[in-house]
Amino acid sequence: MLDGGVGSIRLQPIEIGYESVYLMTASSTGTCHEGFPVGLSQELYGQCYDEIFQRGCVVRSLIGKLRFLPKKFSDVYRAYREVPELYLHV
């Protein structure tokens, strides 16, 4: 699903500032490539890991702040028109 949409692949954590952030996808439909990129701290990701491994997803309500991805990720968004380079930092 590499061409499926922003947020449709699982990546290793990225360093944003001084924090390791795990990028995932929030989707109201359950279809990851229709969702919105979400960044979780290592602690929050650790709390969800077992459920992700067993079910392939987690169901949660999210609260966070919209943030711009670092410029080094601009190439990921280059092929998408009118897609803001944002993620929800939970």
Order of alpha helices (4+ residues) and beta strands (2+ residues): beta-beta-beta-alpha-beta-alpha-beta
